[in-house]
Amino acid sequence: MKAAVFREYNKDPTKNVKIEDIDVPKIKSNEVLIKVEAASYNYNDLWAIWGEPVKTPLPHISGSDIGGTVVEVGPDVQKIKVGDRVVSHSNMSCRVCYECTSGREYDCNERTIWGFQTGPLWGGFAQYAHLPEVNVVKIADNVSFNDAAAVSMVGMTSWHMLVGRAKIKPGQLVLIMGGGSGVGMVGTQIAKLYNCTVIATAGNKDKMDKCMELGADYTVNHREADWYKKVREIAKKLGQPGVDVVFEHIGKSVFPQEVALLKMGGTLVATGATTGYDSTIDLRFLFFKGTNLLGSTQGTKAELEDVMYWVSKGKIKPVIDTILPFSNMVEGHVMMANAQQFGKILTTPQKL
């Protein structure tokens, strides 16, 4: 089969990621073999290629989000059958520890992200991929493989942030930071599914307009120095002293202002820090206002199933920027490194 393989780390993906012929993987008794029809890019693919911030197993196949058809099942597989249309659940955990059996598989000490920390040669950018049965979810016939791959990780992550952790309620005022990102685009749609009022931020006018098309009620450019003042003005116009929920993944450059924007008892839920980790906050906002600061990482298989249900109903619409033939798939890594896209970048391993 064809697979996108790299055998050394390099800051330039065009130097180390190559399409190679390798053997079709042999599955274990609890695994399924999937013919990969679509695979979606994530920023952790770049981290793997760079070897930073963690070293990934070499030789390596990246790719954590795939949609495809099951072509083989192991003898211990119970629920999945040959011919099933599936999407990957990339959060791999032991499934037997206290955290896993408490419904917190994302807190498992043995947790790894498939296609990022797994290997050697175990990821989604290949014509065939294998996964344990517990790491695949069936998709409805009206959900395309492209849409499934595009929404799986960002959808699950966003659902866990807003529904699982922040526990949003109808009518709340929700600030979606980075509304043009993968998680931000789904976050806006989830908040609107819950009948919330959404303020989305983005880094330029084009992305702000597209956030409005996704359902945001207001947009603000978070690259402007006074962006937080504009958010506060919107809240005041709505008769609110601040926002109920901040959906955060930008980090250091905006974190203090985000905390200050929360109303009494408001919640900030964070899943990343692309501008840096070493932020500061005024602690008075924490204890005087009863602020909730929540961390969030990935999500559960059940939350992925929730997302795929709403995708099948047309209430969450995956946003796809570019679909690349597999022979030119490395271009997707370059696009992502340069933040050229609005929406997900996909490749189609069966189409060279």
GIWO-V832482 format. One record per residue. RES is the residue in one small letter. SS is DSSP state (H for helix, E for strand, L for the rest). PSI is psi in whole degrees, 0 to 359 (none if undefined). Layout:
# GIWO-V832482
res: {RES,RES}
ss: {SS,SS}
psi: {PSI,PSI}
This chain:
# GIWO-V832482
res: {m,k,a,a,v,f,r,e,y,n,k,d,p,t,k,n,v,k,i,e,d,i,d,v,p,k,i,k,s,n,e,v,l,i,k,v,e,a,a,s,y,n,y,n,d,l,w,a,i,w,g,e,p,v,k,t,p,l,p,h,i,s,g,s,d,i,g,g,t,v,v,e,v,g,p,d,v,q,k,i,k,v,g,d,r,v,v,s,h,s,n,m,s,c,r,v,c,y,e,c,t,s,g,r,e,y,d,c,n,e,r,t,i,w,g,f,q,t,g,p,l,w,g,g,f,a,q,y,a,h,l,p,e,v,n,v,v,k,i,a,d,n,v,s,f,n,d,a,a,a,v,s,m,v,g,m,t,s,w,h,m,l,v,g,r,a,k,i,k,p,g,q,l,v,l,i,m,g,g,g,s,g,v,g,m,v,g,t,q,i,a,k,l,y,n,c,t,v,i,a,t,a,g,n,k,d,k,m,d,k,c,m,e,l,g,a,d,y,t,v,n,h,r,e,a,d,w,y,k,k,v,r,e,i,a,k,k,l,g,q,p,g,v,d,v,v,f,e,h,i,g,k,s,v,f,p,q,e,v,a,l,l,k,m,g,g,t,l,v,a,t,g,a,t,t,g,y,d,s,t,i,d,l,r,f,l,f,f,k,g,t,n,l,l,g,s,t,q,g,t,k,a,e,l,e,d,v,m,y,w,v,s,k,g,k,i,k,p,v,i,d,t,i,l,p,f,s,n,m,v,e,g,h,v,m,m,a,n,a,q,q,f,g,k,i,l,t,t,p,q,k,l}
ss: {L,E,E,E,E,E,L,L,L,L,L,L,H,H,H,H,L,E,E,E,E,L,L,L,L,L,L,L,L,L,E,E,E,E,E,E,E,E,E,E,L,L,H,H,H,H,H,H,H,H,L,L,L,L,L,L,L,L,L,E,L,L,L,L,E,E,E,E,E,E,E,E,E,L,L,L,L,L,L,L,L,L,L,L,E,E,E,E,L,L,E,E,L,L,L,L,L,H,H,H,H,L,L,L,H,H,H,L,L,L,L,E,E,L,L,L,L,L,L,L,L,L,L,L,L,E,L,E,E,E,E,E,H,H,H,E,E,E,L,L,L,L,L,L,H,H,H,H,H,H,H,H,H,H,H,H,H,H,H,H,H,H,H,H,H,L,L,L,L,L,L,L,E,E,E,E,L,L,L,L,L,H,H,H,H,H,H,H,H,H,H,H,H,L,L,L,E,E,E,E,E,E,L,L,H,H,H,H,H,H,H,H,H,L,L,L,L,E,E,E,E,L,L,L,L,L,H,H,H,H,H,H,H,H,H,H,H,L,L,L,L,L,E,E,E,E,E,E,L,L,L,L,L,L,H,H,H,H,H,H,H,E,E,E,E,E,E,E,E,E,L,L,L,L,L,L,L,L,L,L,L,L,H,H,H,H,H,H,L,L,L,E,E,E,E,L,L,L,L,L,H,H,H,H,H,H,H,H,H,H,H,H,L,L,L,L,L,L,L,E,E,E,E,E,E,H,H,H,L,H,H,H,H,H,H,H,H,L,L,L,L,L,L,E,E,E,E,E,L,L,L,L}
psi: {162,140,149,109,141,144,2,163,147,141,340,107,332,345,335,340,119,146,120,160,119,170,146,131,147,129,153,173,335,13,165,151,130,130,113,116,330,141,136,147,147,163,334,343,322,317,320,315,320,334,20,139,356,154,127,157,140,148,155,142,120,184,113,348,114,152,137,191,135,127,349,144,147,163,339,2,132,317,337,139,159,133,345,140,125,164,152,144,105,351,105,126,173,334,3,348,174,315,314,315,355,6,17,56,335,347,5,135,339,12,137,158,117,137,352,303,358,156,185,154,51,88,185,345,69,163,336,144,151,144,151,150,323,352,23,150,133,146,151,157,334,5,119,158,323,312,319,313,323,330,348,302,314,326,313,317,315,319,316,320,308,317,311,318,303,339,56,153,152,140,353,158,117,129,112,104,141,52,344,357,171,309,325,320,320,323,318,315,323,316,321,327,326,14,39,160,129,128,118,140,153,170,356,169,319,314,326,318,320,328,322,321,330,349,355,143,330,154,151,142,110,359,349,142,328,27,319,330,324,323,317,323,320,315,317,320,330,2,25,141,351,189,153,318,133,126,105,135,12,317,219,317,341,351,312,320,323,314,319,335,345,143,176,128,13,169,131,126,127,141,5,179,70,339,6,156,333,70,171,157,158,111,342,328,332,306,325,327,1,40,142,118,115,137,154,135,125,226,185,164,321,323,324,321,322,314,314,329,312,332,317,335,0,10,336,120,113,144,119,127,310,141,120,142,152,327,337,25,334,338,330,323,319,316,317,320,329,5,49,347,158,105,180,149,133,158,156,94,335,350,104,none}
